[in-house]
Amino acid sequence: MWRLLSIILVFSFIDGTILRLSQVNASLSSSHQSKVPVDVELQAGLLRGFESIFLHKRVRSFLGVPFAEPPIGELRFLPPRLKKPWNETIEATTLASACYQGRDTYNESFWGSEMWNANTPVSEDCLYMNIWAPAEASNLTVLVWFFGGGFWYGSPSLLLYDGKALALTANAIVVNINYRLGAFGYLYLGDSEVPGNMGMLDQQLALYWIRENIEAFGGNPKSVTIFGESAGASSIVAHLIAPGSRGLFHNGILQSGIRLIN
């Protein structure tokens, strides 16, 4: 219950305004009625998202944006590699896939349980992010969400994590990143073939990608706040002390995280 409440408070309570669920649901439905293509030119190539109306405002969505090469084949269990440049326009109009994980099938008719199950295809090819921005955004603060799930399950594409409302009410760029889970993200065998912490390095590379590219979406790379719940909050603790994460973010919000023990 507290987990759900904390996320609702962050995604629905901004500047003293609470969005009624009926209002959000109605806007979610209407936002799909008219989608205008929007192109963004990045260092690596052209990306195509879409603009729609939500809460009576224009918002831009870029869904399933790749930030790394697919961690499959020889790249499985290895640190992520930055997405190579591309020639064709990438269609960023579909929510990012969930990384490989299990599924809670105990009571699929109960929304309180089902809402945490992946709502998009599950795949090893999962290093993508979803980005939402107010139309005509310029030099806005960037909010990067790390989902929870015990490093075992979770997805940046859950309905609960839809970033349109937060982007518009906070007037900020909202980014939900993905990272490998379970053995694919955290198996460690003490050698170069399975060096461990792949999931944490996925997060780190995503933050690097954001720093290098978010200005094209109207974001300020010098004003990046990472926030997360449960495993997401624990991840933030790790990035606070990780040398490789220095300079990639400027503020952190921990929701149900852990403290460091010496």
N, C-alpha and C positions, 0 to 999 in steps of 0.2 A: 504494500500500500504506500509506504513512504517513498519507494522507488518511483512509482507512478506519479505521486504528488510532486516530487521534486522536479521531474522532467516537465510536467504540465506547467509548473510555476515558471520555469525558465523559458519554455517555448510559448507560453500563453500570457505571462504576466510581465509586461514591460512598461516602465514609466507609470505604474499605478493603474494600468488598464488590464482588466481580465476579459478575455474573449469567451463568450458563451459557446459551448460545444455545438449548439445548433447553428450558430453564426459561422463557425469554422467549417462545419460539414457542408453548409449551403455554399460557402465560398469555394470549398474544394470542388464541388460539383460544377459550379459556374465557371471556374478557372479553366476547365477543360473544353469549354464550348468554343473558344476562339484562341488559336495559337498562331502568333506571327513569328516566322523564322528570324533569328538574330545571329549574325556571324561575328565571331571574335577572332582576331589574328594574334596568335601566340608565337613564341620564339620557334616552336617546333612545327607549326602548321596552323591550318584554319579549323576552327571549331564552330559548329552550328547548334545553338540552343533555340529557345523560343520565348516570346513575351506573351503574357496573358494578364487578365484582370483578376485581382484577388483583394478582398476587403475594399473594393471600389478604387483600388490603386493598380498601377502597372508594375509588374514584377517580372524579372527575367530568370529563367531556369536553365541550367546546364547540367544535365543528368548523365551519369556514367562517363565522367571525364577521366581518361587514362592518365596516370602519373608515373607508371612503371611498366616495364616489359612484363608480359604474363609469366608468373613464377611457376612454370611447368617444365617438364622434361629435365634438361641439365640444370635448370635454374631452381628446381624444387629444393627446398631446405637451404637455399643460399640467400644472402642479403639481396634486397631488391636492386634492380638496375633501372636507371631513369629511362622513361619512354623515349624511344628514338624519334627523330623528325619524320613526318609523314607528308605525302604529296596530295592525296585526296582529302576532301573535307570530311571530318569526323562528325557524324550525327550524334549529338549529345542530347537526346530527347527521351531516353529510356533510363529509368532508375538503375543504379549500379547493382550488379549481382552480389549476392552474399558469398563470403568465403566459405569453404567446405566446413560443414558442421552437422551436428545431429539435430533432431527435431523432437519437440515434446508432443507425444501423441496420446498422453494420458486422457485428456478430455478436450478434443479439438472443437467441441461445441461451446466451450466456455471462453468468452472473449478475454477475460482476465489472464488466461494462460496463452491462448492462441495469438494474442497481439505481439508476443515476444518471438514467435516463430518467423523465420525468413519469409517475406512476401514477394521475393524475386527469386529467379533461379539460383541454385547453389552451385558454385564452380570454383575450381582452383584458379582460374583466370578471373581474379576478383579485385585487382589493385586499381580501383577507380574511386572517384569522389563525386559528390553532388554539390552543386553551387547554386545559390539563390542570391539575387541582387535587385534592389530597387531599380526601376528604369532610370536611365540618365544618372546612374551612380557615379560619384567622383570623389576619390580620396577618402573613402569611408573606412571606419574600423572594421576589422575582419574577425569574425567569431568562428572558431574551428571546434567542431563537436567530436569527442571521442566516446563512442558508445560503450556501454557496459555489457556484462555477460560472462564474467569469470574467465576471460580469455579463452572461452570454450565455445561460446555462441554469441550471436548478435549481428546487426547489420546497420549500415548508415541509411538504409532506404525504408525502414519501418514507417508506417503512417504516422506514428507518434513523433517521429523525428523530422517530419516535413518542415522545411525551413522558411517557407514563404511568409508566414505570419511574423516570425521573429525578424526576418530581413526588413519587412515593411514597418513594423511598430518600433523597432530599435534603430531604423535607418542605418543598417549595417550589411555587410556581405556575410552570408552564412555558408559555411562549408562543412559538410559531413564526410569524413574520410573513412576508408576501409582498411583493414589490416588482417593478416593471416591469423588463424586461430588454432587451438589445440596443438597436435603434433606438427602440423604444417607451419605453425608460427613459433613454437617454443621447444621443439625437440632439440636436445643437445647431446652430441656424442663425443665432444672434445676433440674434433678434428676439423679439417678445412672443408670437408664435404657436408657436415651438419654442424655449423659453428654455434647455433643457438640464437635466441632473441630476434628471429626473423620478423616477428610481428611488431616488435618495438622499432626495428629498423624501417619497416614499412611506414610507420607513423612518422618517423624522422624524415624519410624521403618525401613524404606527402607535404610536410611542413616546408621543406626546401623548395618543392615545386610551387607551393603557394607563394613563398617569398619572391620567387623569380617570375611568376606569371599573374598574380592577383591584380596587379595594377591595370591589366587589360580588361578586367571585369568591373573596374571602378573602385577597387580596394586600395588601402594604404599598407604597403608591406612593412612599414615602420610602426604599425599599430595592430598587432595580431594578438588576440586573446584566445587561449585554448581552454576549453571547459569540458568536463566529462563526469560521468556517474559510475560508481562502483569500479569495475576494472578500468574504465576510462579515467577516473580520478586517480587510481593507482598509477596509470601510465604517466599522468602529468607529474607525479612525484618523481618518477624515473627521469623524465626529461628535464626537470629542474636541476638535476645533478649530472646529467650526461654531457660530457664535453662536446659531443657532436651536435647537440641541440642548441648550443649557445648561439644567440643571434637570430634564431628562427621564430621566436615568439617573445612577447613582452609582458604578458600577464597570464595568470592561470586561476581557474575557478574549480575547486575540488568539491564534488558532491558525493558524500558517502565514500570518502577515500580512506587511505591508511597513513599512519605516520611512520617516519623512518626510525628504526631501532638500531642503535650501535651495539 
